[in-house]
Amino acid sequence: MLARLFALIIKEFLAILRDAKSRMVLIGPPLIQLVVFGYAASFDLNHVPFAVYDQDQSALSRDLVADFAGSPSFQQVAILHSPARIKQLVDSRTVEMVLDIDPRYSRNLLLGQPAPVQVIVDGRNSNTALLILGYASDIITAASHEWAAKHGGTLPPAQLVPRALYNPTLDSHWFIIPGIVALLTQVVTLLVVGLSVAREREAGTFDQTLVTPLRPIDIVLGKSLPGLIIGLVEGTVIILATHFWFDVPLLGSLVLLYLGLLLFIAAVTGIGLMISSLAATQQQALLGAFLFMVPSIILSGFATPIANMPTLVQDLTLINPMRYALVVIRDSFLEQPSLTTLLPQFAAMTSLALISLITAGWMFRKRTL
């Protein structure tokens, strides 16, 4: 049995690697997507274009403008001399923020009174607007403390001293890029496994496999093990790039990380085999894979917290293996989780892997009878 199974695995690898298009799917797109997502996907804002409407025109107001212009988060693109152009610049998306300094700004500062400063933001993208307001608030607060310290003013009795655990710089790449490990591993594994049987059906070689002494369980194992190995290799490449190229720290145990990755790939392999057993052509298998992938990514917590989703949608995420893989991978990169901490994730992925692989075997058996 092992000799037949080994021969089938070798045949699967040859079928995948001898095709130039298949080789490109395995090597090119994952690396390109990793680079694109790694640099483009970020919750941080840099060089936000803003305009200044300085009604005070004093040295103090110019110091405040300089604080904004010198920040890496902002880029000054316009100076306004009347409020008439504010709406025009925001409507055209030329600027995302307007710094409106009241004419009483310096006078109130010198008198020890609150100095009015208005920040006008484009609220069409609420997340971006909240980030801009947060950055602007930090700069204005820092300028206020500096002024009070230099001129003997009264500092606030309580001061907020933030400290972020696991991500001291609050760099959103540390959150996003480990998630890309799970995302790209799922994409590659699902495509390789999902197209395997459909490719043979189109070529007419799958019927030849059925008349061999191989049992349905042998065929399922022979189709799933190459996808499992390819998924682990792809995941390893992406993990190495995440740590050494993007400088995301890898603090956890490699054993626990790879155990979670193996269980995740096993679950995705079972889903790919289910899609492959239903599809008669590669086009159908490709459509089936994408029909699964898009909801899987959305319902995984990759970009939006699962806790913010409606209760019914949260229940749907329980059957999504990527949900658990993201927890394992992100915790392994940024924390030092123990086996006990990750045990619920391992148990869930093991259950999903067994269910998907057993179901795939049953579906193959039904199709071959």
Buried (B, 14 or more C-beta within 10 A) or exposed (E): EEEBBEEBBEBBBEBBEEEEEBEEBBEEBBBEBBEEBBEEBBBBBEEBBBBBBBBBEBEBBBEBBEBBBEBEBBBBBBEBEEEEBBEEBBEEEEBBBBBBBBEBBBBBBEEEEEBBBEBBBBEEEEEBBEBBBEBBEEBBEEBBBEBBEEEEEEEEEEEEEEEEEBBEEEBBBBBBBBBBBBBBBBBBBBBBBBBBBBBBBBEEEBEEBEEEEBBBEBBBBBBBBBBBBBBBEBBBBBBEBBBEEBEBEBEBBEEBBBBBBBBBBBBBBBBBBBBBBBBEEBEBBBBBBEEBBEEBBBBBBBEEEBEEBEEEEBEBBEBBBBBBBBBBBBBBBBBEBEEEBBEEBBEBBBBBBEBBBEBBBBBBBEEBE
